[in-house]
Amino acid sequence: MKLTVFGATGRTGKEVVRQALDAGHQVTAVVRDPARLSISHSALQVITADVTGPDALRPALAGRDAVISALGPNSRGEAGIASAALGSILRAMETNDVRRLVVLSAVPAGPLPEGEPFIYRSVVLPLLKRLLREVYADLGAMEEEVRRSPVEWTIVRPPRLTDKPYTGTYRRVVGGNVSRGRFISRADLAHAMLSFLDDPATVKQAVGVAY
């Protein structure tokens, strides 16, 4: 495929770019600072653009088959970019007639699965949502924006992310979150996001992924 990846300089985004190139895809990485993307490949094009401006994004989406967004809060945990950027990305997709979108969210933006222990339901998750309320409010607004769009979207909701290597043994739940799934590596998350691109079961669905 010809893919455009947003958030390509983040730790998850770099894994998406690296694995996409290894799989033979042509990748356009949209970044704010090209110096932060330490990947070089003949099938990689790097475009510097403001992700909140649809006009600036249109060249990055021309002739693309699909879009992956790994955008999230910055390294300081500041929110706001996900919902603002996805609105611009969706408008640029519409202009370029790009239909497929896989977008990164997080477990607390979705429903609580059955079988979760009392301490997690009553203490851990509420505390997490309170501490990071701006981040999850931003992701919730982004999800609503995506759901209202006419594109063939998939929302991916992982739990806590680690930098451990790829295993390929993660679980997924289409339409919900993974019960007792507490973490997943960024390498396995990137693999999942790429695998959803041509999986019709994930179209217009939120998918939980975790170990």
N, C-alpha and C positions, 0 to 999 in steps of 0.2 A: 504494500500500500504506500501511498504518499500521505504522510502524516505531518500534522503541525502539533507541536508540543508547547504548552504554556507552563511556566514555572520550571523551566528546564535547568535552572541553576540551583534549585533546591535539592536536598538529598534524595527525595523520591523522584523528582524530575530527571535528575542525572541518571538514575537507574532506568527510568523509562526510555530515555534517549539511547543509552548504551545497549539495552536489550533489543530495542527496535532496530537499531543498526545491525546488531548481530543476527537478527532474524531476516535481514535482507530488505527491510523497509527503507524508503527515502524519507528523511526527517528534516523538517524545518523547525528549528528551535527559536522561539520568540523570547528575548531576554532584555533586561534593562542594562546589564553590564556584561558584555561579551567576555571580559577577562575572567569571569567567575565560572565559565564553562570550559573545563579542561579536557575536552573531547575533540579529537580531530578525525575526520573520516571523509572519504570521497562522496558519500551519500548524505552528508550533513550540510545543511545551509543554516547559517545563524543570522537572524534578523533582529536588530535593536529597535524596540518600539514601546510606546506607552500602552499598556494593556487595557487602560480605561478609555481609549479613544478608538472607536470603530473604524474611522477612516484610516488610521495608522495601521490597523490590523488587516485590512483587505488584501494588500499584496502578499502577506504571509499565508493567506488562505486560498489564493487563486490556484485552481487546478488540484486542490487537495481532496483526498478521499475521506479523511476523518480527522477529528481533533481530540487530543487528550489534554485535559487541564489538571496539573498537579499543583495549582496555586493554593496557598493557605496563608496563615499568619506568618509574619516575618520572624527573624531569629530572636527578636525581643518579645514575641508573643502578641504583637499589636495586630488587631483585626481590621477588617474593612475592605481588603483587596478582593476577596473571593466574589462577593456579590456585585461589586462595582465592575470588576473585570468580566464576569460572565455575561452581564448585560451587553457589553461591547462585543464580546466574542460571538454571542448569538446573533447580533445584528450583522456582523461581518460574515458569519456563516450564511445567513439568509441572502446577502448580496452575492456571494460566490456560489450559491446553491450547493453548499456542503451539508450533508444530512446527518452524519454519524458523530456523536459526541460521547466521550467517556470522561467523567468529572469526579474529582476527589472530594469527599466530605469526611465525616467522622461518625463513630458509633453514637455519641450522645445526641446527634441530630435526628436519630431514628427511634423506633419503638424499642422498648425493653423486651427482650425475648423471654419466653417461659423458662423456668428452671434456674433462674439466677438466685444465688443465696441471699438471705435477708440482709446481711451486712453490706452487700454490694448495692442492693436495691434501695436500702433506707439510709445508708451513710455515704458510701464511696461515690456513687453516681451523683446524688444531689450536691455533694461537696464539690465535685469536679465541675458540675454545671454552674455552680455559684462562682467559683474561682475564675473560670474561663467563660463567663456569661457573654461577654462581647464577641469572643471568637465563635461560640456556638450560635449566637444570634445572627452573626454574619453568614455562617454556613447554612442556617435555616432559611435566611432570605435568599441565598444563592439557590438552594434546592427548589424553593417556590418559583424562582425565575426560570429555572431549567424545566420544571414540570409544566409551566404554562407555554413553553415554546413548542413549535411544530416539529422540531428535529427528532431524530431517533436517538434518544439519550439513555445513558446508564449512569446512575449515581453510585459511587463505590464508598462504602463506610467501613474503614478499618478501625481497630482499637489502637492502643499505644504502639508506636513504631520503634523498631530497633535497627541497628546497622549490622545484624548478623547475616550470614550468607544465604543465598537461595537454597531452598529445600524442595519446593514443589509439592509439599504435603499439607498445605493449608486447606481449611474448610471454607465453603461459601454457602450463603443462604440467599436465594433470590426472593426479594420482597420483604426481607427482614434482616435482623442482626444475628450473629453466631452466638449461641448460648455458651456462656462461660469462656468466651474467647477474649483473652486479656491482652494479647500482643500479636504482632506479625512483623517480619522484617520488611524493610523497604524493598529489598530485592524480590521477595515473594509478592508484595503488593504490586510492584511494577509488572511482574509477570501476569498477575491476575488482570490488571487493567488492560494490558495488551491482548490477552486472550478473549476478553469480552468484546473486542471490536467486531469480530465476525461470529458472535454467538447470539442467535436470534432470541434465545430464552431470556437474555438480559436487556433487551430493548424496551425502553420505557419502564424500567424497573430500578429500584434501589437494591443493591446487593451488598450484604455483609460479608467480609472476609476476615479470617483469623485462624490461628492454630487451634 
